[in-house]
Amino acid sequence: MKKTYVYFLVPLIGLIIFGAVYWNFSAGYEAKEAEKVQKTKDAKAEKLRQEAKNREQAIKDAIAGQERRKKERALKEAKDRADHDAREAAIEASHKARNDQDKFARQVERLEKEVSTEKTAIAKLEDDKKKIVDEEAFLRIYVKQAESNVNKLSEVLDKIVAADAARAAADAAAAAAAKAAKNS
């Protein structure tokens, strides 16, 4: 029997060692498992809280971005409207300037025609004036010559009358002399 206690004692020692290890393991295992489960739950809860916080922040950012885009859109629309109005005003000013330019060009052409017409009229008047001045000078010379001719003609007529009177007197004297010679 000596050896029977070995069969009994070795499994008993193994059982005691196993029991001690198992008891040590089982006492710490449940706590560790509970701690792991708690950590997992805490991590999930923290993750959910973080996700909720991130979602809330994302919503706030989205709302802020939406507001910012709305303001940018309003500013862009106002700028586009102002650019469109400025473009329209520039086009209208361009059309007005072109119309004014055309109107002034027509007016310049009309005035140039009037100026050329007036210049020709002035040139004609100057020619007429020159002709009149020349004619007046001619008439003065002609009148002087006519007056001198009248004076010369008067002198010639006076000489003719005097010569006729002298001839008539000579004829009368000759007729008287011939009468006297016939009578005598």
Rosetta blueprint (number, residue, H / E / L):
1 M L
2 K L
3 K L
4 T H
5 Y H
6 V H
7 Y H
8 F H
9 L H
10 V H
11 P H
12 L H
13 I H
14 G H
15 L H
16 I H
17 I H
18 F H
19 G H
20 A H
21 V H
22 Y H
23 W H
24 N H
25 F H
26 S H
27 A H
28 G H
29 Y H
30 E H
31 A H
32 K H
33 E H
34 A H
35 E H
36 K H
37 V H
38 Q H
39 K H
40 T H
41 K H
42 D H
43 A H
44 K H
45 A H
46 E H
47 K H
48 L H
49 R H
50 Q H
51 E H
52 A H
53 K H
54 N H
55 R H
56 E H
57 Q H
58 A H
59 I H
60 K H
61 D H
62 A H
63 I H
64 A H
65 G H
66 Q H
67 E H
68 R H
69 R H
70 K H
71 K H
72 E H
73 R H
74 A H
75 L H
76 K H
77 E H
78 A H
79 K H
80 D H
81 R H
82 A H
83 D H
84 H H
85 D H
86 A H
87 R H
88 E H
89 A H
90 A H
91 I H
92 E H
93 A H
94 S H
95 H H
96 K H
97 A H
98 R H
99 N H
100 D H
101 Q H
102 D H
103 K H
104 F H
105 A H
106 R H
107 Q H
108 V H
109 E H
110 R H
111 L H
112 E H
113 K H
114 E H
115 V H
116 S H
117 T H
118 E H
119 K H
120 T H
121 A H
122 I H
123 A H
124 K H
125 L H
126 E H
127 D H
128 D H
129 K H
130 K H
131 K H
132 I H
133 V H
134 D H
135 E H
136 E H
137 A H
138 F H
139 L H
140 R H
141 I H
142 Y H
143 V H
144 K H
145 Q H
146 A H
147 E H
148 S H
149 N H
150 V H
151 N H
152 K H
153 L H
154 S H
155 E H
156 V H
157 L H
158 D H
159 K H
160 I H
161 V H
162 A H
163 A H
164 D H
165 A H
166 A H
167 R H
168 A H
169 A H
170 A H
171 D H
172 A H
173 A H
174 A H
175 A H
176 A H
177 A H
178 A H
179 K H
180 A H
181 A H
182 K H
183 N H
184 S L
